[in-house]
Structure formats: structure tokens, C-alpha cells
């Protein structure tokens, strides 16, 4: 099964990658370079950013809604 790269929303992917980077950076700084603590804090921060971005209503910004993904049909 091949992935159709033209169907990927690359702006959304870049935004989520940016959130993951910021979460990892803050997790590392907050946990004083403790790897397990930093990973745990990064996971919590990323989850908070993900939920805030995808589920909080932003009337001024058109956001991608998680439930509107479409899957290409294999004809």
C-alpha cells in the first residue's frame, strides 16, 4: 500500500513537528536534562498543544479538523 504524498497537508505536518520540537526543548529545560523526566514533560506539553490547536475553537483561523481526513479510494 503506497502513501499518496500529494494528499498530505504539509503545513499541518510542519506545525505538529514544530510543536514537538518546542515541547522537547521545554521538557529538556524544565527537567534539568533528565532524559525520562524530559520525555514525560515533552509528551504532556505536546498533548496539551495538540489538543489546544485541534479542538479549541479559533474563529479567526481556519484550522484543520482532525476528523475531516479523507482516504483515497483504491479503485
MDAnalysis code that builds the backbone (N, CA, C; Angstrom):
import MDAnalysis as mda
import numpy as np

u = mda.Universe.empty(225, n_residues=75, atom_resindex=np.repeat(np.arange(75), 3), trajectory=True)
u.add_TopologyAttr("name", ["N", "CA", "C"] * 75)
u.add_TopologyAttr("resid", np.arange(1, 76))
u.add_TopologyAttr("resname", ["UNK", "UNK", "UNK", "UNK", "UNK", "UNK", "UNK", "UNK", "UNK", "UNK", "UNK", "UNK", "UNK", "UNK", "UNK", "UNK", "UNK", "UNK", "UNK", "UNK", "UNK", "UNK", "UNK", "UNK", "UNK", "UNK", "UNK", "UNK", "UNK", "UNK", "UNK", "UNK", "UNK", "UNK", "UNK", "UNK", "UNK", "UNK", "UNK", "UNK", "UNK", "UNK", "UNK", "UNK", "UNK", "UNK", "UNK", "UNK", "UNK", "UNK", "UNK", "UNK", "UNK", "UNK", "UNK", "UNK", "UNK", "UNK", "UNK", "UNK", "UNK", "UNK", "UNK", "UNK", "UNK", "UNK", "UNK", "UNK", "UNK", "UNK", "UNK", "UNK", "UNK", "UNK", "UNK"])
u.atoms.positions = np.array([
    [0.847, -1.163, 0.000],
    [0.000, 0.000, 0.000],
    [0.895, 1.228, 0.000],
    [0.805, 2.021, -1.040],
    [1.638, 3.210, -1.178],
    [0.964, 4.412, -0.519],
    [1.785, 5.325, -0.077],
    [1.275, 6.557, 0.521],
    [1.184, 7.619, -0.569],
    [0.047, 8.262, -0.681],
    [-0.144, 9.336, -1.643],
    [0.337, 10.637, -1.005],
    [1.567, 11.038, -1.330],
    [2.171, 12.215, -0.702],
    [1.509, 13.515, -1.134],
    [0.782, 13.502, -2.235],
    [0.099, 14.721, -2.651],
    [-1.122, 15.009, -1.779],
    [-1.598, 14.007, -1.048],
    [-2.754, 14.186, -0.174],
    [-2.360, 14.661, 1.226],
    [-1.064, 14.726, 1.492],
    [-0.584, 15.116, 2.817],
    [-0.668, 16.633, 2.966],
    [-1.193, 17.080, 4.085],
    [-1.238, 18.508, 4.400],
    [0.106, 18.861, 5.046],
    [1.058, 19.323, 4.238],
    [2.423, 19.532, 4.705],
    [2.536, 20.677, 5.699],
    [1.679, 21.664, 5.605],
    [1.700, 22.759, 6.582],
    [1.323, 22.222, 7.957],
    [0.331, 21.352, 8.003],
    [-0.089, 20.735, 9.262],
    [1.029, 19.858, 9.831],
    [1.704, 19.109, 8.972],
    [2.824, 18.264, 9.419],
    [3.937, 19.131, 9.997],
    [4.263, 20.225, 9.311],
    [5.311, 21.122, 9.804],
    [4.909, 21.768, 11.128],
    [3.641, 22.124, 11.266],
    [3.164, 22.717, 12.508],
    [3.270, 21.730, 13.670],
    [2.868, 20.490, 13.452],
    [2.962, 19.475, 14.507],
    [4.428, 19.161, 14.837],
    [5.296, 19.166, 13.831],
    [6.725, 18.968, 14.086],
    [7.289, 20.120, 14.917],
    [6.830, 21.339, 14.627],
    [7.246, 22.488, 15.432],
    [6.778, 22.371, 16.870],
    [5.526, 21.912, 17.059],
    [5.023, 21.693, 18.414],
    [5.864, 20.637, 19.141],
    [6.205, 19.560, 18.453],
    [7.018, 18.503, 19.070],
    [8.399, 19.036, 19.449],
    [8.982, 19.866, 18.586],
    [10.293, 20.441, 18.882],
    [10.239, 21.341, 20.111],
    [9.251, 22.220, 20.154],
    [9.115, 23.130, 21.298],
    [8.855, 22.341, 22.579],
    [8.008, 21.325, 22.502],
    [7.714, 20.504, 23.679],
    [8.969, 19.791, 24.167],
    [9.764, 19.247, 23.244],
    [11.003, 18.556, 23.636],
    [12.016, 19.527, 24.229],
    [12.114, 20.693, 23.636],
    [13.048, 21.697, 24.151],
    [12.655, 22.145, 25.559],
    [11.372, 22.457, 25.753],
    [10.914, 22.869, 27.080],
    [11.009, 21.729, 28.089],
    [10.677, 20.512, 27.662],
    [10.793, 19.362, 28.564],
    [12.214, 19.142, 29.029],
    [13.163, 19.326, 28.123],
    [14.572, 19.177, 28.483],
    [15.019, 20.274, 29.446],
    [14.575, 21.490, 29.207],
    [14.969, 22.591, 30.086],
    [14.325, 22.489, 31.466],
    [13.052, 22.126, 31.503],
    [12.334, 22.052, 32.777],
    [12.852, 20.916, 33.650],
    [13.235, 19.799, 33.021],
    [13.647, 18.628, 33.806],
    [15.135, 18.628, 34.136],
    [15.826, 19.707, 33.826],
    [17.259, 19.825, 34.111],
    [18.058, 18.694, 33.491],
    [17.775, 18.402, 32.222],
    [18.496, 17.411, 31.411],
    [18.294, 15.967, 31.874],
    [17.267, 15.697, 32.644],
    [16.910, 14.327, 32.998],
    [16.118, 13.750, 31.826],
    [16.608, 12.662, 31.218],
    [16.014, 12.153, 29.984],
    [14.584, 11.663, 30.166],
    [14.334, 10.877, 31.183],
    [12.988, 10.329, 31.390],
    [12.019, 11.452, 31.777],
    [12.431, 12.301, 32.666],
    [11.586, 13.425, 33.058],
    [11.322, 14.361, 31.892],
    [12.343, 14.620, 31.090],
    [12.173, 15.473, 29.921],
    [11.226, 14.875, 28.912],
    [11.329, 13.563, 28.692],
    [10.428, 12.890, 27.753],
    [8.987, 12.932, 28.259],
    [8.797, 12.744, 29.547],
    [7.455, 12.781, 30.125],
    [6.854, 14.187, 30.024],
    [7.636, 15.194, 30.365],
    [7.156, 16.569, 30.267],
    [6.884, 16.946, 28.812],
    [7.758, 16.505, 27.896],
    [7.549, 16.796, 26.478],
    [6.268, 16.154, 25.966],
    [5.992, 14.929, 26.385],
    [4.761, 14.256, 25.961],
    [3.526, 14.995, 26.468],
    [3.572, 15.440, 27.708],
    [2.437, 16.171, 28.275],
    [2.262, 17.522, 27.575],
    [3.365, 18.238, 27.346],
    [3.278, 19.525, 26.658],
    [2.780, 19.376, 25.225],
    [3.273, 18.344, 24.520],
    [2.815, 18.136, 23.154],
    [1.329, 17.794, 23.127],
    [0.883, 16.945, 24.047],
    [-0.540, 16.602, 24.098],
    [-1.383, 17.845, 24.348],
    [-0.930, 18.719, 25.228],
    [-1.671, 19.946, 25.504],
    [-1.710, 20.855, 24.280],
    [-0.580, 21.004, 23.588],
    [-0.546, 21.838, 22.390],
    [-1.401, 21.237, 21.273],
    [-1.355, 19.940, 21.120],
    [-2.135, 19.259, 20.081],
    [-3.631, 19.442, 20.306],
    [-4.070, 19.204, 21.524],
    [-5.494, 19.355, 21.837],
    [-5.906, 20.819, 21.711],
    [-5.081, 21.729, 22.199],
    [-5.399, 23.142, 22.092],
    [-5.492, 23.615, 20.651],
    [-4.614, 23.136, 19.794],
    [-4.617, 23.567, 18.409],
    [-5.762, 22.938, 17.619],
    [-6.050, 21.667, 17.842],
    [-7.029, 20.958, 17.023],
    [-8.459, 21.031, 17.525],
    [-8.664, 21.246, 18.793],
    [-10.011, 21.174, 19.328],
    [-10.521, 22.474, 19.936],
    [-9.668, 23.432, 20.200],
    [-10.114, 24.717, 20.721],
    [-10.631, 25.550, 19.559],
    [-11.821, 26.134, 19.665],
    [-12.360, 26.902, 18.530],
    [-11.595, 28.205, 18.310],
    [-11.108, 28.389, 17.096],
    [-10.417, 29.607, 16.686],
    [-11.203, 30.198, 15.521],
    [-12.112, 31.146, 15.767],
    [-12.943, 31.661, 14.672],
    [-12.155, 32.462, 13.626],
    [-11.025, 33.043, 13.992],
    [-10.268, 33.854, 13.054],
    [-9.359, 33.020, 12.159],
    [-8.985, 31.826, 12.610],
    [-8.032, 30.991, 11.876],
    [-8.746, 29.721, 11.435],
    [-8.648, 29.398, 10.150],
    [-9.214, 28.144, 9.663],
    [-8.224, 27.022, 9.967],
    [-8.593, 26.159, 10.897],
    [-7.710, 25.094, 11.327],
    [-8.111, 23.774, 10.700],
    [-7.127, 22.878, 10.515],
    [-7.507, 21.543, 10.072],
    [-8.186, 20.810, 11.228],
    [-9.307, 20.219, 10.973],
    [-10.027, 19.467, 11.985],
    [-9.617, 18.009, 11.854],
    [-9.302, 17.382, 12.959],
    [-8.754, 16.037, 12.948],
    [-9.708, 15.032, 12.315],
    [-10.994, 15.227, 12.473],
    [-11.954, 14.236, 11.984],
    [-12.275, 14.392, 10.504],
    [-11.670, 15.324, 9.778],
    [-12.003, 15.515, 8.367],
    [-11.005, 14.891, 7.418],
    [-10.220, 13.948, 7.878],
    [-9.282, 13.293, 6.982],
    [-10.034, 12.458, 5.961],
    [-9.549, 12.480, 4.737],
    [-10.142, 11.642, 3.706],
    [-9.099, 10.619, 3.260],
    [-9.569, 9.479, 2.920],
    [-8.692, 8.399, 2.490],
    [-8.929, 8.143, 1.005],
    [-7.867, 8.058, 0.216],
    [-8.057, 7.802, -1.208],
    [-8.623, 6.410, -1.434],
    [-9.503, 6.309, -2.418],
    [-10.078, 5.001, -2.716],
    [-9.180, 4.250, -3.665],
    [-9.011, 2.997, -3.400],
    [-8.197, 2.141, -4.264],
    [-9.127, 1.508, -5.295],
    [-9.155, 2.095, -6.475],
    [-10.080, 1.646, -7.492],
    [-9.467, 0.721, -8.408],
])
